[in-house]
């Protein structure tokens, strides 16, 4: 029953976009039909997952497949796959509803049908690879996901920046697939079949196991956006439509995490170096991800870098769990993996909420530039409230859900203090202040964003003519905000699900549910969250009463007593973040363009600052340009002369005979 419902959901999601091709390009009826089928598929998938968590029963489907010798259509659910299916179907459902108002067919006749077609295929591909129990089927779902995401990124393909972001993503995703071919080839050699089963201790040599781990870390790390493998992520997330960005950031990059979690669950006896490496990469991604986010002016690009930050937090938890497996520390495994898995859910919820809120701003104001916005809280109060909820959650502040998962990782990392003298364990201890630094920088970044976008006064005509979004866009945002609050106030509801996921990854850990309840103060989190909300409500009521009894003089925000204040007197995102950008200048390498040698009475000038991505703009792209120039020298050999080509073949044959 469980697998059947999930497969029905996958089939409906994959087929949903094809029905729109039967209607005219500007047909609203076709859009409504596609959305209805996609929503039905998501509900079917969620029903299958709920059935699994309620009953704990799974009946895998294994049908012979003549596509490749040894391959099979083998699907099944366990605690890990069911856990990842929840955000896949939930964010897909809400994204489809959101698209009714955000990307109307009548307003986007040339791209609307294509977007819905590949949105459904993206959902189906991700769900298929998660339930796959055969590596060939896994790669089949992986490629559907990868190609569908490419066509979604280049939805507005007439724009050069969009095409560039799409090509960078395509190169990165195919490099990841190449690594995965090596991973599954080595697993096939070790296990003797394409079935994804845990290897027994001693069945694989340490060298082969390390090769599998390294290839998996690179291949899945590229998809997840672990630094420095993140080069495709900021551009793709920024250029895609906002509900596509929510799907990519909230769900698609988690497929890299799923693959890494799944492969590490199959490998026996992980050495300490594996966990130390993963934990170190998590720290680097978390700290530098949020540091790059602080320096961004583009609202969606800023949120994209925060995805790298949160992937770093997730990877930190996984690294701690790997260290726990290596050293026999069950508490590290339980707290590390519980925090990592719960943050996967939490990040899917609040990052989708933030991208949908950003899409609401873009839909109303027509720009992503933070310095062109301002004062939107008056004209878009519900969007401002939704963005504020997502900002509080992503900063890891109570009483929302980001606090809970980060607390679990904190508790696990604190348990490494004073344990052993190995370098990797010292690094685990240093992850504690790194996680604290990530939270502090995230707060600073979102104070900047919320203040510049929603507070103050409008900085341009874009913000001055903004309006609130329709209900079809606001309702999905409200659902996501409600989910963030529910997990933040009642994390106990996620505890049984987390226990099943941990048991699937580390089946040798006994009584996971009991250990999780004893190691994590989930009940106290609920109590303190309720008390915090009560205190905030009481403080708000008291402030409201005092304002009613006193005379309040209204004026422009940040007017500072000037007779005729202008929007130029407000902080911009650049000026607010300048100190932090300079503090991390060794990594961010900011570029500033300003007038030089100003006279006593200067003429009109301009000031511009930007934070490029060193890995992409100063590393990868220059390397590709150099390779293109180098390879262009070989064009001299391609002259279209048949005799020359025959000579090349003759030289190659002689060289092969001599080499033999």
Buried (B, 14 or more C-beta within 10 A) or exposed (E): EBBEBBBBBBBBBBBBBBBBEEBEBBBBEBBBBBBBBBBBBBBBBBBBBBBBBEEEEBEEBEEEBEEBEBBBBBBBBBBBBBBBBBBBBBBBBBBBBBBBBBBBBEEBEEBBBBBBBBBBBBBBBBBBBBBBBBBBBBBBBBBBBBBBBBBBBBBBBEEEEBBBBBBBBBBBBBBBBEBBEBBBBBBBEBBEEBBBEEBEEEEBEEEBBBBBBBBBBBBBBBBBBBBBBBBBBBBBBBBBBBBBBBBBBBBBBBBBBBBBBBBBBBBBEBBBBBBBBBBBBBBBBBBBBBBBBBBBBBBBBBBBBBBBBBBBBBBBBBBBBBBBBBBEBBBBBBBBBBBBBBBBBBBBBBBBBBBBBBBBBBBBBBBBBBBBBBBBBEBBEBBBBBBBBBBBBBBBBBBBBBBBBBBBBBBBBEBBEEBBEBEBBBBBBBBBEBBEBBBBBBBBBBBBBBBBBBBBBBBBEBBBEBEBBBEBBBBBBBBBBEBBBBBBBBBBEBBBBBBBBBBBBBEEBEEBBEBBBEBBBBEEBBEBBEEBBEEEEEEEEEEEEEEEEEEEEEEBBBBEEEEEBEBEEBBBBBBBBBEBBEEBEEEBBBEEEEEEEEEEEEEEEEEEBBBBBBBBBEEBBEEEEEEEEEEEEEEEEEEEEEEEEEEEEEEEEEEEEEEE
